């Protein structure tokens, strides 16, 4: 689930609850869910409604209760069309002042809309509307991401399991990780995937590589002129190179130009041949084998990087030279930026008892 696993932090350990307001229960049949209603996230509340008027949202009231007023809880709202008519947009959450709550993640397709927001205790409204003026019936389920036991609480063990599942899915594991999670009672050598952790239902616990950046927009978005939807060809590669050179310095109208020329072409293994021919061939790639025109792209010295674990056979990325344009962001699990130091120095057990040695261990989780 994109961005989800890394956001399941300790704040979920408190007993957070969500309930429908009295008005919402009466008007929208908002109610507690039984297990038969469970969807991707544990269902905390359920409503059935209908978008009757085009471009006019249905408004559902709800409230969030937390034990500690300083706590915030991540909640997912999954809207699903039920009559084949509605094309739901990603729902929108507003606070008691009518201000839009910025989402952690949102997405929609022809039959579903999903939003995940982080909320403090209080009253809110959920707005559901159809795209392209469409109307129709829908259900909406409010869920608590990571609540695999379906009790309305993300326990410390569920948090640890979600962390282990994310690590396993994204990075695999080594003997150190296996030993670490084994001490928590989690066998990382087994498949830890659970549907309750996969909020977007794509069968992967994947960190969202397209998260919001400094301008509160996703990194790859049309407004940044850095995303396309065409297959990898000589023409589309040239278009992408031009788009990178046309990028402007943040807060300025000055273009980056040559400094932002691509250095690496990232592809799944399905595109190895196409990418190799484009960046390494000495002559232009044409349908016949008699080409003599020099390959335009060799001047850039683009390096092909194959990512075998990518599951989308059509995705490809261009990355500038990190020496010229910094491209790596370091992430720390649970915000722990300093390594953890463990000392085995008890005189009655361990290495000090057995060999008069003091043993030190340092570990740290990071990702880039």
N, C-alpha and C positions, 0 to 999 in steps of 0.2 A: 504494500500500500504506500503510495507516494507521500513522502514527508511524514508519515504517521509514526513509524517506529521510533524515530529519533525524538519525537515530541511527546512520547509517553514517559514523562519524567515523574519525579517523586511526588509532585503535587497531587497526583491521582490517588495517593495512598490514603488520603482522608476519605470519609464516606460521603461522597458527593451524590446529590440526588437531583432529578429533574421531575417536575410534575406539571400537568396541565392546569391552567388557571380555571376558576369556576366558570368563567364565561366561555373559555375554550372547550371545556368538557361539555357544556350544554350545547354550544353552537356547532362544534366540530367533532363531537364524540371522541374527544381526546381521552385516552384511558390507559391504565397500566396493561402491559402486554403479558400474556402467558407464553410459555416456551414455544407453542405452535406458531407464533408470529415472528419468531426470531429470524433476522436477516443477517447481513454481513456483520454489523455491529449488534451488540446486545440491545434488544428493543426495550426502551424505557417508557415510551409513550407512542400511541398509534392514533391516526386520524384518517377518515375517509371524507373527501370533499369533491367539489367539482368547480372547475373554472368555467363560469357561465358566460361572462362578457369578455370579448376579445380585448387583449392588452390591459385588462384590469386584474390586478392580483387578488388572490384569496388571502385573507389575513387571519392567522392563527395565533392566539395569545398563549403564552406559557410562562412558567416561572422556574427559576433554578434556586435550589437551597443547598448551602454548604455549611459544614460545621464551623469552619473558621472563615471570618469575613475577608481575610486576606487571600484565601484560596481561590483558584480559578480551575475550571474543569473543561476539558475538550469534549465537545458533543457533536455528533454527526447527524445530519438530517437528510434522509434518502427519500426522494420523491419518485414515485413510479406510476406511469400511466396505466390505467386498468381497462380502458375501453377501446384502445387503439386509435383514439382521436387526438389526444393531447400530446404535444411535443414539449415536455417540461424543460424550462430553463433551470439552471442551478438556483436553488432557493436563496433568499436573502434574509438576514437576521437584523433586526433593529432593536435598539435599547429603549428604555422608558422615555427618553427624550426624542425618539424618532431618528437617532443617528444610526447610520449603517455600521454594523460590526465588521471589521476587516477579517476576512476569512483566512484560515490556515491553509485551506485547500478547497478547490471547487472544480466541478466538471459536469458535463451533461452530454447526452446523446439523444437519439430520437425517442426513447422511451423512459429515460431516467434522468434525474438531476440530483446532484450530491453537493453538500457543503459541510465543511468541518470548521467550527468556530470555537474559540476559547472564551468562556464566559465566567464572570463572577456571579455571586448570588444577586437575584433581582428579577424584575419582570421584563419580558421581551416579546417581540412579535416576529413571526415567521411569515414571509411573503412568498407565495407560490404563483407563478404566472406561466403562460404558454408562450413559446417562441413563434414568430411569424403569424401572430394573431390567432393561433390555434386554441381551441377550447376542448374540454372533456373532463372525465373523472380521473381521480388519482388517489393514491394512498401515500401517506408520509409517515415514516418511522424515525423517531428520535433514538439515537443509540449512544452508548458509551464505549468508544474504541478501546479494545483491550480487555473488556470484561468477558473473559472466556467462561466464567462460572455462572454467568447470567444472574448475578445477585445484586446488580446495581452498584458495585464497588470494584475498582481496580486495586487488588491487593498487592502487597510487596512481591509475592511470588508471581503473580500475573505480570507485573511490571518487569521482573527479572526474566521471565519466560519470553515476553515480547522483545526485550533487548537481545536475548540469545537468538531468537528467531530472525530478527533483523540482521544480526551479525552473520548468521549462517547463510541467509539468503543472498546478502550483498558481497560478503568477503570470504565465505567458506570458513574453515577453522583449522587451527593447528593444535599440537598437543598442549600448548600453554592455555589456549582458550578452552579446550576440552577439560583440562584440570580445573580451571577457574570456575566454569559453570557446573562442573561435577560437584564442587563443594557446596553449591547452592541447590543440589539435588536435580540438576537439569542435564540430561544426556544430549549434548549437542551433535553427537554422531547420528542421532535419529532425526527424521524429518519433523521439524517443529512447526511447519505451516499449519495455521488454523484460520478458518474463514472469518472468525471474529476479529482477526488482525488485518484482514485484507478488505479494507472499507470500499475500495473502488471495484472489487470483484474481478481483478484481472489475473487472479491465480498466482500473483507474485507479491512478496513483501519487499517492495522496491522503494528506496528513498527517491523522492521527487528531485530529479536533476534540473528541474525548471522552476525552482522556487523564487519567491519574491526577492527583489534586490532593493537598492537605495531609493528608487522611485515608486516603491510599493507595487511594481509590476513584475511579472515573471521575467526571467533572464531572456528566454527565447519567446518573443512576441512580435507581432507585426509592427507595433509602434517603435520597436528598436531596429527595424529593418534587418533582422538577422535570422529569419526563419523562412523556409520554403516548403513546398510539398511535391517537388518534382524528382524524378529518378536521377541517379548519378550518370551524367553524360558529359561530353566535352563542353557542350553549350551551357549546361547548368553549373558546371564547375567554374567556367569563366564568369558567369553571372554572380556566383557566390564570392569569387575573388574580388570582383569589382565592388560588391556590396561591402566587403570588409574594408577595402581601401577608402570607401566613401564614408565610413563611420567617423563621427566627430568626437572630439574630446568632451568629456562630461562638463557641462556648464559653459561650453564654447561652441562656436560655429566652425572652428578650424578642423579640417579633416585630418585623420591620422595618416592617410596615404601609405607610403611604402613601409612604414614601421609596423603596420597592421597586415602586412602580406602574410598569407597562411604558410605555416611551416609543416603542419601535420594534417593528414587526412585520415579521419577515424571511420572505420567501416566494420560491419559484421562480416563473418566469414563467407556469407553468400555473395559479397561484392568484391572479393579478393581479386579476381581476374580483371574486372572492370577497372578497379582502382589502380592495379599494378600497371595496366596498359596506359592509363592516363598519365601517370606520374613518372614512369620509368622508361617508356618507349622512346627511342631516339627519333622516330618519325611519327607523323600525324596518323591517328587511328582512323582508317576508312574500312569499308566493307571488303575491299580487295586487299591482297597482300603485296601490292606494287607501289605503295606510298613512298614518296621521296621527300615530301615537304617536312621540314623539321618539326618536332613536337613542341608546340608553343609552351606547354606547361613545364618542360624540363628546366627552364630558366629560373623557376622558383625553388628548385631543389626540395620539393615537397616529399615528406617522409610518410609512407603508408603505415598506419597502426591498425592491426586487426584485433578486434575485441570479440573473442569467440563466445562470450557469455551473453552478448546482445541477442535479444529474441526477435526484434523487428528486422526483417531482412531488407527493408528499404531505407532505413535510417543511415545518414552519413553526416559527418561534422567536419568543419575546417577549424583549425586552431592556430593562432599566431605563434611566433617564436617566444617561448616564455622568457628568454633573455632580453627581449625587447618589450614585451607586453606581459606583465605578471598575470598568470592564469590559474594559479593554484590557491585554493582557500583551505585552511586547516580547520577541521572540526574536532571538538572534544566531547566525548561521551559524558552526559550529565553535567557538562560545563566544567569538568575537572581539568584545568589547564596545567596543573602541576603533577608530576609523577607521584605515585603512592609508594612510600617506603615501608617495608615490613622487616622487623628485626627478630631473629630467633636467638634470644639471649637468656632463656630461663635455665638455671643451673641444674634443674632436676629432669629435664627432658630435652630431646633434640640434640643438635650438634655440640652444644656447649657441655652437655652431660656426657655424650659419647666420646668426644675428641677434643674437648677444651677449645672449641672453635665457635665464634659468633658468626652466624649466617645472616646475610642481608639479601633482600629481594626487592626489586623495583619493577613496577609495571604501570603502563599507561595505555589507554585506548585513544587512538586518533584515527581520523579518516581525511582523505583529501578529495 
